[in-house]
Amino acid sequence: VKRGFNDREALRTGLKLLKDGHVFGLFPEGTRSKTGELGKGLSGAGFFALRSTAAVVPCAIIGPYRSFRKLKVVYGQPIDLEEMRKEKASAEQVTELIMSKIEKLKKEHQ
């Protein structure tokens, strides 16, 4: 039986990966959208962005998720979070910024 992560372990593991220079991808909404529409981002995305110095690269997946169907994946420019880190922005504020960048990518490339 494979042991699952609890939330605290997942946060520690994610931060360690980023600290060690690895790429760490996540769906800010907590899961992928089955319809292709953006949902509300959860604060975890902002948490990792604020607690690390890693570059945050927004990514939009265009189109509904269906098996064996093509999707369009678009990457944006890294988001400069230095000012938000200095201002001690909340994880929710940073997540909102990340989601706005994803929404912009989605609108530009649909």
Beta strands, then each sheet from edge to edge (+ up, - down):
strand 1: 59-62
strand 2: 72-75
sheet 1: 1+ 2-
end
